[in-house]
């Protein structure tokens, strides 16, 4: 993955890559973390782990779960503290809790925990503890077994501490939400606990046990558990079952420092249940914990073996829902964990939003995909029916209505979003919605129908689909241009608002829904034409309006208002959703993934395995730039769908290792990665990650893509190239792949409930196919002109039982050899070995003078600088394919690594030669007042040795560099150094008088109400104050600014000198206006021109204003210095390079990758920060004007001071 330096150079308008000295450039690169867990068969194991309560165990398909972890200690989660269970051993006067043992191996067994414990008290033997959730009962069975060579001990157990801490909370999850320390047992947790010994064990009642629980995760009392009344006899209780013959008593919770001490204590104000039983070598003891109704009956000790066996059988069946075998042990252990997480999300009648945190019934997100992928078709139908029943029927129509409660950031109750066709976020009829997650809900429904071909269910859901599409049109394409507005429609769409703009993601979702609606309409004897026409219009509009042909990806959106500019910095969903929805053609899809590979930050995990950040946007707000597991998995799936299996595998393996083995939760499908520095490892078994891990596994890695609506099963294996075997079986479909010598075999199993033909698409190992057989009979095959590598397609009339063999022969398909970097206007050659070039497709217009000669493509690099892709159609043997030709276009010669070495008194730089010819001789190098002729040598496509010249005549900021190469022309660059130099003479600074142009005080920027222009549509927008987002739209959250420090520094003279040595004029103490504001808001002019005269060789600006991640990687404004002859110099105010938010600095540690240096100096205002920028001028030209102009919507650009340096 390469850093997009060329894009940065374009943005900064500089030909050089420069390094700031005062604020060093931060790359933001991250290092791989060691894996905490490792696979052992189907288990995920850690030795002597330290985390408590970091692995929820599901079993009852309710909000309840058993909290286990790396240490042998469990909790009954209601959610919230429902009681903690400890185990210990005692030998005479010596005792210890098991979590204190010398060696504890914790095995997560896909739904259960096993602890293997070694300690001197046990002699040479081992104690094994199994914790397994019970079936159809909220509770757990615990088995403690001693090996045959273990010493005899007394097993001690204790239970209590049902405090109800975080009772019913949506975020009772130690993965990123609830601190682990807060979940640990404390003696005070036992307050108000009522303990009772019974004939078969014990009972514990506590105030928290009477709270009603359900998918909303809310307490019936709607108040803290500490305020709940004393336990009532009508409440629930926790019942414990212990071995016959065990001793029990009530103890004092303050005596927990050892098992023997606890056993010797007597119950006081903080009672605790404690028991004790002999455990001999080779024997086991069984216990159980159950959350029961008051009149419920606890399991009898005699029934515990059967209950344990039933629980283990159920766990094993869930874990083996999808069976896998691959050469990768990490993958083999991951799949059972995905199965278990998927079952943990299911709480009839819907899939919850998360396993531990967020266990509530949100519409959409991506969890319900798992039902179809893993063969839970009945669950899928119940889920869809439950939400479909809540679809709005009346009113039939309405109007957009910004909500004054949220300062116009959201739509108000009664808005058009609540009209016919909308589906509430929760499955409660009549509840308003603030998401358009029904786009993914409908997408899941359509995928389900493709999996099942169930036309009866399709007919039942047809009115839901029709109404949904009409609602989407009415709400999000009101101008009928075929493009739709994003309205919190993805997992990472909090803090996103698009203000009425046409967007890629929503349009892709709707395109697929329309296309599938047309297909269904035909099958259901309805008219498909209206749906197909609208689908075609949407796809055409996407490619005409939002596709950027010279860059090679879809824009995030195009502004509805203002200058109607494209926002070119796409986040991950803007790449994977169009691919997943079938919008781009194969050439477009490859280019989109090339954008991800070159422009989006990668985090290394292990070797080539990696994960991704979601965008390059700043400043940070939740969801705009994170490391999110589901986003990586969805991008991996899109890569497989586009035929890019190497990229797909690296992303998929990266997110599996990162999520399941490197984080704090074994076998986790998390919301965010622990590489995310702000939302670190948040959420256990999050809905979107579970769903996308399932899809990436089944549809991606194994390439199982049924379309039962068309009677076809597509298999397109996406295995790593070195795999020689693999198999996968869901309850409905699977296959086994094996390789022996030159033959690949595929044995297909398909129990789909209806006939399906097979289409098998296999990447070619060699350039020739010796023979293909289907079920032992010679069969036809054809070459598919895929992107990246040749693909062979084989068909069979019946998928189930198909046995396909492909025997390869000949050489491997040719690989492309092409230079990584090519100079603009320079010749280049791409070589393809034995393959013949038959055709070239240059969609980005990156080449000219193209010539094909057998296995070589020759051309001249043209078009935009940056990462570029062309395609060559190759033929080799009997195969045809398109080979991507990828390279970066940069200046033919460019200044690099420029810096000022103050200690040596030198300016140092290198010259990068991006041509295919050596550079030699001498060059005249000039910077500041220094000018020297230096020897210069640079081999083709490499850098010269450092060039050094005296650091003389430099100014703070940007200093231009010229390298005169004689006949080869002049190379221009710059070095940026904001340290005040030692002047050779007194600089002729002159402060520009802006006082007649000031139109506000800088502190008022967020105190105005920005009411127009705004989207007239059903939109989410920035709050009225111009700060924040729809999710956190409270104006009280707007920064409180103070410019007193700046005014004090300016004093009565109205002038201060910056730490960089630049004099700046600004009003002193008082409340005089001190800024020239410009904006696309009607509150201020869009631009202000300030007259200038005379000549100058440099100008500095003190600027301050607002920005937002929705305006990131975009020029928010510009400073234009005009000359009398009509020419001008331009300084872009670009978020996030030169335009920084007034409320604070960008986070360079977290976001340095997408905020390349040089970073400008920041000037403290008091509370708030201004930015010091500069612009070199031509001292030979007369000045005419200085114009400050706002370009971006929703921001305010302010100029506070300007200073000229006269010649």
N, C-alpha and C positions, 0 to 999 in steps of 0.2 A: 504494500500500500504506500503510495507516494503522497507527499505533501503538496497541495496545489499552489506551488510558488508562482507559477505563471499567471494564475488568476489573480493572485495578490499583486503582482507587478502591474497588471492592467488597472486594478482598483486604485493603486497608489499613484498611477501615472508615472512610475519610475522604471528605468531600464535596469536598475540594479537591485539586488537583494541586499538590504542594509540591516545593520544591527544597532539598535539604540544602546546608549551607554548608561544613561541615568535609570532607565527602566528596561533591564535586559529582556530580550525576546524570550518568551516561554513557549516551548514546543507543545506542552501538554501531553507529551508521550507518557504512557503508563507501562509498567513492567508486569510480567506475568507473576501471579501469586502461586505459591505451592499448593497442591491439592491436599485438603485435610482428610478426605476419605478415599478409600480405594475399593474396587470391586473384588468380591470373592464368590464366584458363581453368581447367584441371583441376589446375594447380600451386598450391602454397602457398609463398609467397616471402618471403624476408627479405634486406635489403641490409646487408652488413657486420655480420652477427650475430656475437656473441662466444662463443656456447656450443659446447663440444666434446662429442661423444658424447651428443647429446641426441635422436637419432632412430634407433631400431632399424629395420633393414631385414630383413624376413623373406623366405624363399623356399623353404626346404627342408622346412618343416613338421616341424621338430625343435626342440630347445631352443637350437640354434645360431642366432645372428643376426649380421649385420654392423652394427657401430655406426658411424654417420655423425653428422653434425650441421651446425651453421651454418657451420663452417669445413671446408675440404677436407682431411680427415684421417679415416682409418677404422681400425677395430679389428676383429679376429676375436674375437667373444665366444663362449666355450665353453658356458655363460656363465663370465665371468672373463676376464682378460687373456690372449688367445691370440696376440697379436702386433699391432703397430701399423704402419700404412702411411702414409708421407708422400710428397708430391710437391713438387718444386721446379723452378725454371728457372734456367739459367745462360747468361750471354752474356759470354764472355771471363772476366775476373777478377771480374765481378759476378754474384752469385747470391742467390736468396732462396727460402724455402719459400712455397708457394702461399698458406698461411694468413696470410702476412705481406703479401700483395699489397695494393695501394692500394684496390681495389674488388672485393668478392666478393659476388655475388648467389647465394644458395643457394635452390634450388628443390626442395621435396619433391614428388615426382611419384608419389604413391600407391604406395609400395613401392620407389622408387629415389630417388637424389639426383642433381641436376645442379648443377654450379657454373659460373657464368659469371664469368670473371676478367679484370680490366683492370688493367694496370700499365705504367709507363714502359718496363720491359724488353720488353714485347710490342709496343711501338709503338702505332699506332692500332687495332690489332686486339684480338681477344678469344680467350682460351683457354677451352674448354668441357670440363669433366670430368664424365663420367657414371659413377655407381657403381650397378650392378645386381646383385642377388643371383642366383646361378646356379640352375638348375632341377635338382632331384633331387640336387644336390651341395651340400655345405656350403661355401660360398665366394662370391666376387664377381668379376664382370668389370668392368674399369675401361677406359674409353675416354677418351683425351685428344686433343682436336681443336683445331687452330689455324684461325682464320678466314683468308680469302683475303688480308686486309690486315694480318695479324699479322707481326711480325718473326720471323725464324728464330732458334730457341733450342735449347739442349740441355735435354731433359727429364731430370730426376734423380728417382729414386725410392729409397726405403729401406724395409726391413721388419725388424722384430725386436721385442724386448721382451716375449716370451711368458713372463711371470712367473707366470701362474696366479693373480694377485691376485683374491681372492673366487671362487676356482674352484668351480663348481657351486653358488654361493650363489643362494638364491631371490630375493635383493634386489639383484642386480647391475643397478642401474637408477638413472641419475642424476636421475630424476624423483622426488625426495623421499626416496630411500633411501641411495644411495651418493654421496658428495660428488664433484663433477666433478673437483676437484683430485686426488683419489685415483686417477682413471682415466687421467690424463695420462701420456704417456711419460716415463720416468725412465731414465737410463743403467743403473741397477742392475737394471732389469727384464730386462736381457740376461744376467744371471748364469745359468750352467748352460744357456744356449742353445747348441745345436750347429748351426752354419750350414755349408751345402754348396752350392757352385755346380754347376749341371748344364748339359747341352747346350742345354736349352730355358729355363733359368731358374735356380731355386734351390730348396733344401729347408731347412726349419728344424724342428729337433726340440727339444722341451723337456719337462721332467717333467710339466707340466700336460697335455700332449697325450695322455698315456696313461690319464688318468682316464676311467672309464666314465661315460657320461652318459645321462640319460633323463628322463622326466617328473618324477621326484622331485627332480631337480636336485642330487643328492648325489654327492660324490666317492666313488669306490670305496675310497679309502684312509681315508675318514672322519677326515681330519686336515688341518691346514693345508697348502697347496701347498708352502710353504717346507720342509716336512719330507719331501716326496716324494723318492724316490731319484733318482739320475742317470738320464738318458734310456736306455731300453733299446731294442734293435733291434726289439722286438715292438710298439713304441708307434706311435701315429698321428703324423702330421707335417703341416706346412703346406707345400704346394708352390706355388711362384710360376712363372708363365709370363710371359716377357717377349718383346719383339719380336726377330725375327731380326736379327743384326748389332749388337745392343746390347752395350755393355761392362758388365762386372760385376766386383765385387771384394768382399772382406770388409773392413769398416771398424771404427773404434773408436767406440762409442756415446757417449763423452764429447766427441766432436767434432761434435755436432749443431747448433752455432750457425749454420752455413750449409751449403748443398749442396756448395759447393766445398771447404770445410774438411773436411767428412765424406769427400768423394771422395779428398782428399789423405791421409787418415789410414790407418793400418794396424791390423788387428784386434789387440786385446790381451786382457785378461780379460773384456771386455764386448763380444763380437762383434756385428756388425750387417751385414746384407746391403745393398748399395747398387748401383744400376745407372744407366746413362746412355745416352741415345740422341738422335739429331738429330730435331727436330720442325720441319718446314718449313711455310710458309704453305699453307693449304688442305689439309693432310694430317692424319692421325690415327695414334696409336699405341695398341695394345691390350695390356692386361695382365690377368692373372687371379691370384687367390689361392684355394686349395682346401685344405680339411681332409680328408686322405686316410688310408685305412688304409695300413700300411707297404708293402703290396704293390700299392697303388693306382697308377694311371697318370695323370700330370698331362696336362692339355689341351695339345696341340701348338699352337704359334703359328699354324699354318695353319688350325686348327679354331676359333680364337678368334672370327672373324667370325660363324660359324654358331652358336657357343655364346652369343655376345652377342645375336644376333638371336633365338635361342630364349628366352633369359632375358627379353628385352624383350617378346616376344610373350606369354609367360606372365604377366609383370607387367601388361601392358595388358589381358589377358583378365580377370584378377582384378579390376583397378581398374574395369573396365566390367561387372562382374557385375551391378550394378544401375546403370542409366543414367538420368540425370536432366537435366531442363532446366527452369529457373525464371527469373524476373526477378532473383533474388538470387544474385550471383556467389559469395558466401560459402557458400551452400548447395550450389551446383554443384560446388565444389572439395571440399567436405566429404564428399560421398557416396563418391567413389573412395577416400578415406582410410579410411572405415568399412569398405568392402569389403576393403581390404588388411589392416586390423587383424583383421577376422574370419578371414581366411585364416591370419594369423599365430598365432591361438589354436589352430588345428587341428593337433593332433599325433596322428595315428591311434593308437588308435581313439577318442580323446575330445577334447573341447574343454578346453584348459588354463584355469587360473584367471587368467592374465595373459599379456601378450605378452613383456615383459622380466621385471620382478619377478613373483613368484607364478606362474611357468610350471610349474605342477604340476596333477595331475589331481583337483581337488576336485569332489565331487558338487554338483550344483545350481548355486547362484548363477544368473545370468541370461544367461550367454554363449551357451548352446546354443539360445536362441530364434532366434539369427541364422541357424541352418541352415535352418529352415523359412521364415523371412522372405525370405531371399536365395536360396532354391531349391536348397540343398545337401541334398536329401532323403536321399540315400544316407549322407552323413555323419551326419545326424540319427539315422537308424536304427542305425548302428554305435555311436554314442555311447550311445543308450538301451539297446541290447543289452548293451554292455560292463558297464554298471553293474547292469542287471537280473540278469545272471548271478551277481552277488555278493550278491543279496538273501538275507537270512538265512532258513533253513528250520527250523532247530532251535537252541535250544529253542523250543517253541511258546508258552511263557508264562514269566513271571517276576515279580519284585517290585521295587519301587523300592529303590535302595540308594545313599544318599549316600556319596561317596568320602572316607574319612578322610585320604587323601593330600592332597587339596585342601580339607580342613577343611570338608567337607560342601557345598562350593559346586557340585560337579559330581556326576554319577552315576558310580558305580564300575563297573569291568569286571564283567560278570555281572549288571548291572541289567536291568530290563525293557526298556530301550532297545535292548538287543542281542538281542531275541527275534524271532520269525518276522515277516517283513515289513519289518524294518529294512534299510536299504541303507548300507553303509560309506561314510565320507567319501572314501576312496580306493578305486579298483576292485580291491581285494584281498579275496578271500573270507575271512571270519573276522575281519577287522580291526574293532575297536570304533569306534563313531562318537560324536562329541560334538556333532553338529549335527542339526537336523531340516531340512536343506536338501533332503531328498527331497520336501518339499511343493512347492518350485519345480521340482524335477526332474519330478515327475508333472505339474505344470502345463505344463511345456514339452512333455511327451509328448502331452498332450491338445490343445494348440495345434497340434502337428504333425499329429495325426489330423484336426483341422479343416481344415488346409491341404491334406491329401492325400486324405482320405476313404478311406484304405487300410484296409479291413476285415480283410484278411488279416493285416496287421501288428497291427491292433487285437486280433484274436483271439489272436495270439502274446503280446501284452502284457497281456491281460486278467487272467491270474493274478497278475501283478506289481501291477496296480491294485487288485485285490481284497485282496491280502495287505497292501498299503500302507494301505488304508482301515481294515482291521481293526487294524493296528498303531497307527495314529493314535488310534483309539478306545481301544485298550487302554492306551496310554501317556499320552495327553493329554486324554482325556475320561473318566476313571475313574468320575466320579460320574454319568455319563450324563445330563447336563443339556443336551447338544447344543452346548456351547461348549468350545473347545479352548484349551489353554495354549500360548503362544509358547515355543519352545525353540530359541534361536538359529536362526531360520528366515528371516532377511533379511540382506542385505549389511551393514547397520549394527547387527546384533544382538550383537556383542561387547559385553561389559559390561552387557548386559541380562539381568535375571532377573525372573521373574514369580511365583515361589514358589507354584505351584499354582493361580494365578488364571485365571479365564476371560478370554480375550483376543480382540480383534477380528481381528488379522492372521491368526492360525492358523485361526480359525473361518471367515474369508472364503476362505482357500485350500481348506479341507476342503469347504466348501459347494460351490464350483465343481467340485471333483473328484467329489463325490457326484452333483451334477446331471448332469455329463457321463457318469459311470458309468451312471446310469439311462438316458441316451440310447443309450450303447453297448450296454448290456444288451439293449435292445429290438432293436437292429440285429443283435446276435449271437444272437438267439433265447434270451435268458436273461430272468430275471424282473427287471424294472426297479423293482418296487414298493418293496423294502426300501431301495434307494438313494434313491429320490425321497422316501420318508417321512423318512429321516434328513436329507436336504437341507432339506426343509421345516421340520423341527424346528430345525435349526441357524439358518436364516434367521429364523425366528420368535423364537428365543432372542436372536439378535443385536439384533433390533429391540425386544424386550421388556426386555432386561437392560442392554445396552450403548449403545443409541441414546438420546441426550439430547435430547428433543423441544424443550425451551425454548431450547437452545443451538444445535442443528442439526448435530451431528456425533456420531460414535461415540466413546465413551470408549476410552482406551488399554487399560484393563482394570479389573476390579472385584476388590478384595481378597478372597482366599479366607478370610483370617484377620482377626482383630481386629474392627474396626468395619465391615468389608465395604464400604468406600467406593469410589466410582467415581474413577478417575484421569482427570480431564477434559482434561489437556493431552496431546493426541494428537500423535505424530510423523508425519512424512510417510507412511510405509508404512501407517499406520492410516487414511489418507485414500485413497491410490491403490489399495491392494490390494482393499478392498471394491468400489470402482468397477470395477476391472479384472476382478473375479470376478463382477460382476453382482448384488451384494447389494442396494445401495440402489435405490429408485425414482428417477426423474429429479428430483423435488423434493428428495429427500435428497442426491443427488449434487451438485446445485447448492449447497446449503447447506454441504456439506463443503468444497467448493472456496472458498466465501466465507470459511470459517474460515482456510484457507491464505492467502487474499489479505489478511486483516485481522490475523491473529495471528502468522504466521510471518515471520521477518525476510527481507526481500528485499535483494539486492545488485545495484545497477544495473550494467549492462554497456555498453549503447549505446541511447540514447533509452529506449523502453519495455522493451527486452530486459533480462532480469534472471535471476539465479539465486537459489536458496533455501538457507537453513540447514535442517537436518533436524528440529530440535525447538527447544523453549524450555527444555530441561532443564539443570540445574546441580546440583552442581559438575561440572566436566568430567572425563569419562573417555573414552578412545578409543571412538568410535562413537556416543556419545549426543547430540553436537551438533557437526556438521561441515557443510561445504559439499561435497556429493558429487554428481558429475556424473550418475550413474545415477539418483539420487533425483529430481533435477530433471527428467530426461528422462521418468521414469515418471510424475511428477506432470503433465507436459505431456501424456503419452498419456492419462491419466485425464481431463484437461480436454477433450481431443478426444472421448473416449468419452462425456462428459457434454454434448457439444454446445457447449462454451465455447471457441470457436476463437481468440478474441482473447487470452485468458489463455494458452491452449496455445501459440500462436505466440510470444508474448513469452518464455515459459519455454524453449521449444525453441530459438529463435534465441539466447537468452541463453546457454544451456549450450553450444551449438555455437561461438559466438564466444569464449566464455570458455575452452573446452577446446582448441579447434583453432587459435586465432589469438592469444590473449592470454597463453598459458602458455609454458613453456620448450621444449615439444616441438611441432613443427609437425604439424598433422593428428592430434592426439592424442585418444584416447578415455580420459581419465585416471580414476583412482580418485577423487581429491579435487581440488577447485579450488585455484588459487593464491590465491584469496580466503580459503581456510581458513588461519587463522593458526597452527594447531598441526600439522596434517598437510598441509603446503603442497604442492600439486601432486604428490601421491604416486601413483606407479604409471603406467607407460606402457601404453596399450591394455589397460585392465583389463577383465576378462571381463564384469562387469555393465554397464559403460558401453557396450561394443561391442553387447551384446545389446539394451539399451534404446534406444541410438541407432537401431539397425535397426528395432525395433518402432515407435518414435515416428515415424520417417520413413514407413514403409510403412503401418501401421495408423492412424497419427495424422494427419500432414500430408496424405497422399494418401488415407487412409481406406480402404485395401484390406483387407477382412476376409472371407476365404473361410470358409465352413462347408460343406465338401464332404460332411460326414456328413449334411447336410440338403439337399445339391444346390444351394446358393445362394452367389453372390458378392455381397457387400454392398460398395458404394462410397459413402463419405460424405466427400467432399472437405472438408478443413479449412483451405483456403488463406486467406491474408490478403485482406482485402476489395478491395485495389487491384490484385491480380494479374489479368492478362488472359490469361495463358497459363501452362501447366505440363505437364510430362509425366514419367512414371516408367515404367520397365520392369524388372521382375525376370525371371529366366529363365522364369517361369511365368505372370506376369500383369502387366498394365500398362494405362495409358490416357493419352490426350492430351486436355487441356482447352484450349479457346481461346474467346475472347470477341470478337465483332465487333458493335459497336453494342448493340442490345438482345437479342442472341442468344448463348447459351452452348452450346458444342458439346462432347460427350464421345465419343471414339472408343476403344472398349474392346478389349483384346487379352487373351485368356485361354487359355493352353495348360496346363490343369490336369490333363489325362489322363483326365478324365471330364466328362460334361455338367454344366453349372451354369447356372441361371437368374440373371438380373441384377436386383438391387434397388439403385437409385441414389437417394440422399438428398442433396438440394442445398439449401443455405441460399438463401432467396428474396431476390432483388435488389429486387423490387418487390412491391406488395401484390396484383398481378393477374398471371395467366399467360395470355398471348395464345394460345399453342399449344405443344403438345409433339408431337414426332415421334420414332419409333423406326425406324431404317433407312428413312427417307423416308415412313413411313406415320404418319398421325395416331394418337396414342396417348392413353390415359387417364392421369391423374395424380391424386394426392390430397394434401391438406394434412395435415401431421403436426403435432400440437399439442406442439411441442418447447418446451424452456425457453430463453428468451433471444432467439430469433428464429424466424420461421416457416421451415418446411422443406417442400420439395416432394419427393414420392416418385414415382419412375417405375419401372416394371417392364418387363423384356424376357424372353422365353422362353429366349433363348440369350445368354449373356454374351459369348462370343467373337465378335468382329466387330460387336458392337452399336454403332450410331451414333445417339446421342441428341442432339436439339436442343431447347432450351427458349427460347422467345421471351417476353420479359417486357414488361409494359406497366403504366402507372400510376405512382403515387407510391411512394417508398421506404417500407418498413414503419416504423411510428411508433417513436420512441425515448421512453424514460421520462424525465420530469423530476420529480425528487423532492428535497427538502432532504437534505443529507448528515447533519445532526444535528437531532434532534427532542427537545424536552423531555418528560420523563415526565409523562403526563397532559395533554399539549398537543395541539391539533388539528394535523393535517398534511394535505397534498393531494399526490397524485401525478397528473401529467397525461400523457396518451398521444396528444395530437394528434388525427389523423383516425381513430384506432382507437377502437372501442367496447369498454367494459369489460362483460363478460358474467358474470364470476364471480370470486370472491376465495378464495384458499387461504392461510390464515394458520397454518401448522404450528407456529410458535413462540409463538402466542398473543400476538403483539406489538401487535395492534390491537384496538380496541373501537369501538363506535358506527360501524360501517362503512356507508358510503353510496356508491352508484355513480350517476354522472350523466353519461351519454354517454361522453366521453373523459376523465373525471376520477374518481378514487377519493379519497374523503374519509374520514378516520378520526381516532381519538385514540390516541396512542402509549401502549401499556400493556405489562405484562410486565417481564421482566428488563432492567436497563440493559445496554448493550453493542451490538455490531453485530447487526442484526436483518434478517430477510428475510421478505417475504410475496410472494405471486404473484397477478397479475391475468391472467385469461384474456381475450385480446383478439381482436377480429374486425376485419379491414380488407380490403376487396375480397373476394376469395374465400378468404382465408387465416385460419387460427386459430393462435394460439400463446399461451404463458404468458410474461408479462413479469415478471422479478424486480423487486420494489420493495425497494431496499436503503437502509438508513439506520442511524444510530447513535442509540440512546436514552441520553440523559444527564439529569441533573437539570435541571429547567426553568431554574433559576438556580444558578450554581455559582461558588465562589471559585477563581480561577486565578492562576498566576504569583506566588504569595505568597512574599515573601522579606524578610529583615531587612537594611536598609542601615545598617550600624553607623556608617559615616562620617557619614551625615546624621542618624543617630539616629531612623530612621523604619522603620515596617513598611509595606511597599508591596504592593499586590495589585490585581487587576482582578476585575470581576464579569462572567462570561459569561452572556449572555442567549440561551437556547436556545428561546425562544418566537417566535411570529410577530408579536409586538406590541412596540412600542418601550417602553423603560423610562426614566422621567425623574423629576425632582424631587430629593429629598434622602433620605439614609439615615443612620442612626446606626450607626457602625462601632465595634466594641469588640474589643480584643486586649490581653491582660495587664491592666494597670491603666488603660490608656488607653481613652477613649471619646469619640468626636467625631461631630458631625453634618456630613456632607459632601455637596456636590452630586454627583448621579449621573445619567449619561446613557448608555444602551446601546441601539443600534439592534437590530432583530430579528436574531437569530442572529449576534450579534457581541459583542465584548468592549468594556467601558467603558474610558475613559481610566484610568490608574493612580490608585488611591486611596491616600492616605498619612495615617498617624497616628503619634504619638510611640511609639517603642519603649520602653515603660515596663512594669515589672512582669513581664518575660519570664523564663521559666525555660529551662534547657538542655533542648532536645528539642522536644516538641510543645506549641504554644501555640494554643489555640482562638480562632477568629475568629467573630464574629457580625455580621451585617448586618441591621439591623431596617428593613424597608421599609414598616412601618405596615400598611395593609390587605393588602398583597401578601405578608405573612408575614416570617419570619426565615430567612435563608440562613446555614448554618453551614459552616465550613471550618477550616483550620488552617495555620499556618506552622511549619516545623521549622527550628530553628537550634540546633546543639549547642555553640556557643561560650559560654563562661561569661559571663553578663551582669554588669554592674556593679549590684549589688543596692541598692535604695533603703533596705533595712534588712536586718539579718542574717537569712538564711533559717532557718526553724524545721525543720531537717532532723532526722529521727529514724531511725536504723538499726534494722531489724527483726531481732530475735534469732532466727536460724535454727539455732543450734547444737544444739538438741534434736531437730532434724529432719534434720540431715545424715546421710546413709547411705553415703557413700563418699568417696574422694579423686578429684578430677577426673582425675588422671593414670592412673587404673586403667580408664578407659572402654573401651579396646581390649585390656585384658589379661584380661578375663573371657571365658568361653565361653558364647555365647548359644544354647542348645540347644533351647529351646521358648518359644512354640509355633512349629512349622515345618510346611511342607507335607509330608503323608504320601505325596505322589504323586511321579511321575517329573519332578522339577523341578530347575531351576538356582536357586541361592539365594545369599544373601550369606554369606561365610565365617563360621566360628564366632566369630571375634573381633569381628564387627560392622563390619568395614571391608573395602572392596574389592569384587570381583565374581568370577564364575566363571572369567573368562579369566585373571585375575591374582589367584588365590586364596591366595597364600602369606601366612601370618600374619606373616612377617618383614617384609612390606611395610607393615604397619600403622604409623601414625605413632608415633614415640617422643615422648611428651609430658613436659613438665617445668613445674611451677608455681612454681619457686623465685623467679622475679622477682616474682610476685604476693605470695608469702608474705613476701619481704623487704620489699616496699613496705608491707605491713600491719604489720610489726614486732611487737613484744611486745604492743602495744595492740590488735592485731587490727583495724586500721582504716586505710584510706588514702583519699585524695581523688583522684578521677579527673581527667584533664586538662580535663574539662568542668565541674569544680567540684562534683562530687557525692561526698559522703562515703559510703564503702561498708565494711561490716563483713565481714571474712573472716579465718580463722585465719592466724596468722603462721608463722614458721619451725617446722619439725617435720613430723610426718605425721598430724596430726589430720584427720579428715574435714572436707571443705570444700565439699560440694555435696549438694543434694537431687536425686537421680536419680529419674526416672520413665520408664516404658517399657511397651510392649506385650509385651516379653520378660518371662518369668517371673522374671528376675533381680531386678527392682525393681517397686515398686507402680505401677499405672497412673496414680495421682494421689496428691498429698499436699496436705492442707489445713492451713494455718497460721493460728491465731487472730489477729485484729486487734481493736483497740478505738479509740475516739475518732473523730476526723474528720481528713481530709487532703484537700488539693487536688491532689496529684500523687504519683506513685510511680515510682521507677526500679528496674530489675532488671538485675543482672549474670547473664547466662545463658551456658551453654556446653553443647555436646553434639554428637551425630553426625547426619549426614544423608547422603543418597545421591541420585543423579539419578533413581533409580526412585521416589523420594518427592518429586519436584520439582513446583513449581507447585501445592503442596498444603499445607494447614495440618498441620505436623508435631506441633504441640502448641498449648497456649494457657495464658495466665495470666488467671485470673478473680479480680477483687476484688469480694467480695460485701458488700452493705450489710445492715444489721440489718432493713430493711424488705422484704428479699427480692429487691431489684433488684441489678444487678451491672454491672460494666464488664468488657469482654473485650479482651485483646490477643492476636491470633493470632500464633503462631510459624510463620510461613509461609516455606517454601523457595521462592524465594530472596530474598524481600524483607526479612523480619525474622529469619529463622532461618538462621544462617550456620554452616558447619562449623568444628569446633574446630581441625582440622589446618591451616587456612589460609583466606585470603580468597577470595571469588569473583574470577574474572578479569573485571573490568569492561571492560577494553579489548576483549576478545573477545566477552563475553557481556552487555555493558551493555544491549542491546536487551531482553533478557528478565529483567533485574534492575533494574526502574525504581526511581528514587530516591523518597524520601530514603533514603540508605544510613546505617545506624546506625554509631556509633563502635565501634571494636574495641579491646580491652584486651589487651595482651601478658601472657601467663602466664609466659613463659620460653621454652618451646617449645610453641606452641599459642596460640590466641586465644579470648577470650571476647567477648561482645557486650553493649553497654549499650543497653537499651531503656527506654521510658518510657510512661506512661499517665496522661492527665489524669483527675482524680476530681472528684466533686461534693462540695464542702466543706460542704454543708448536710446531708449524710447521715452517720449513724453507720456505722462500719466493722464488719464481722463476721469476714471471713476472706480469706485469700489462698490460692488453689488453683493449683498447678502440675500440668498434666495432659499426658500424652503421647497423641497421637491416631494417629500413623502407625505402621505396622509397621516393624520393622528399625532403628528409631532409638532413641536415648536422649536425653531432654530433661533438662537439669540447671539448677537455680537455685542460684546461688552467693551472691547477696546481694540485699537489697531495702532501699530507703530511702524513707521517707515524707516529704512536705513538709506539715507541719501548717499550718492556717490562720493 
